[in-house]
Amino acid sequence: MKMTETQPVRPLEDQIDRDLAGRMTYADYLKLDTLLSAQYPLGAEHDEMLFIIQHQVAELWFKLILHELRAARSAIMRDTLDPCEKILSRVKCIERQLFDQWSVLETLTPSDYAKFRPMLGPASGLQSYQYRTVEFILGNKQKDVLQLFAHDPKICEELRRELESPSLYDEFQRYLARHGHAVPQSCLSRDWSAPYVRNPALVPVFERIYAEPSAHWPVYALCEKLIDIDELFQLWRFRHVKTVERIIGFKKGTGGSSGVAFLRRIVDYVFFPELLDVRTRIGSA
């Protein structure tokens, strides 16, 4: 006779709250009624739900990245670098989540996507204002991007404020100057809305920091955190390109871009160029 093994049961413990009427619940705190009712497929295709949730989750992560980057920038402006260790470590973890998330979308086949893609019209990830704000805070300033949001004055104004504000990297350079590092004046007073331009005169500042890490530990550690963030964004962009290539090939993007060709042009963009340039100088004769 075949013996069957009874699976263990986990009964509710006596002290667990059962009477939740009129009290704060898990669903109340997270506003799950709102969150889980925000998915509206336009058609009957099974995989459209995946497409919607994938992008909604990414937007939630972007919201948290913005929350953290703004906190890091504020800490630097207050001359307190210690909080940045945890804050930027968290941003790194979020970036990894965003990178790994592409593997879920890659289960969407070209044939299945083609069934509902026409319903998107001109809607495109190009129009993610949160992602654009992240790019602005990290220093990739592009005034013409505001044109994509002219239809929404509130969002357009929010983006404009970030465009015209010093980036995280700008504030870090200003911090270095306040603490005795010979940061070029051209880095400290410029048009913050203009794209950041690599400045070879800044490299010796980082060279001195990297030459004596123990003497400059807080700023040295922050430099390495910034490099981590920069690298992970490049990896995320590359995975984005490969995912799009896998699903639509070389078709035009829904927002009118050239698609894969357009995405490839940004893959190698570097937010903090001098932090990479200094690596060539370290240990050179």
Residue, then its C-alpha position, 0 to 999 in steps of 0.5 A: m500500500k502506498m503511503t502518503e505524507t501529510q503536508p504541514v499546515r500553518p494555522l493562524e496564531d491566536q494573537i493575529d488580528r482578525d477583527l479589522a473592520g474600521r481599522m487600517t489594513y494592508a489593502d488600505y495602506l497600499k491603496l490596492d483598490t486604486l493600484l490594481s484597478a489601473q490596468y485597462p487593456l484596450g483589446a482582448e489579447h492576453d499579453e496586453m496585460l503583461f505589457i501594461i503591468q511591465h511599464q506601470v511597475a517601471e514607472l513606480w521604480f522611476k518614482l522611487i529613484l526620483h525620491e532617492l536622487r533628490a534626497a541625495r542631492s539635498a544631502i550634498m547641498r547640506d554638506t552631509l555625504d553620509p546619507c548618500e551611502k544608503i540612498l545611492s546603494r538603494v538606487k543601484c538595487i532599483e536599477r538592477q530590478l529594472f534591468d532584470q525586469w526586461s526578461v519578463l517583457e522578453t516573453l512577449t513574442p513578436s506575433d503576440y505584440a503585433k496583435f495589439r501594438p496598433m492600439l497604442g497609437p503614438a503612445s511611447g516610452l519616449q513620453s515617460y516624464q519620470y524617466r526624463t526627470v531622472e535623466f535631467i537630475l543625472g545631468n543629461k539635459q535636453k531642452d527639446v524633450l520638453q516639446l513632448f510634454a507641451h500638451d500637459p503644462k503641469i508636467c512640462e513645468e516640472l520638467r523645466r524646473e529640473l532642466e534649469s536646476p543643477s544636477l546631482y553631479d553639478e552639486f557634487q562638484r560644488y561640494l568639492a569646491r566648498h571643501g577645498h578641491a580645485v574645481p574649475q570655475s567653469c564647472l561652478s557657474r554655467d547654464w544648468s539647462a545646457p548639456y553637460v560637457r566633459n571638462p579635462a580640467l576637472v580630472p586632476v581633482f579626481e586624480r588627487i582624490y583617487a591617489e589617497p582614498s583614505a584621506h578623502w574617503p567620503v568623496y572617494a566612496l561617493c565617486e564610486k557610487l556614482i560610477d555604479i549608477d552610471e554603469l547600471f544605467q548603461l546596462w539597462r539601456f543596452r538591455h532595452v535595445k536588445t528587448v525592443e530588437r527582439i520583439i519588433g526588429f527594426k520597425k519604427g517606434t510607436g512614438g515616431s522614432s527610428g526604434v532600435a537605431f534611436l535607442r542605440r544612440i544613447v546606450d554609451y551616454v555617460f553621466f559622469p565622464e571625468l570619473l571614467d577619464v580619471r581611471t586612464r590616469i591612475g597608475s600611468a607614468 
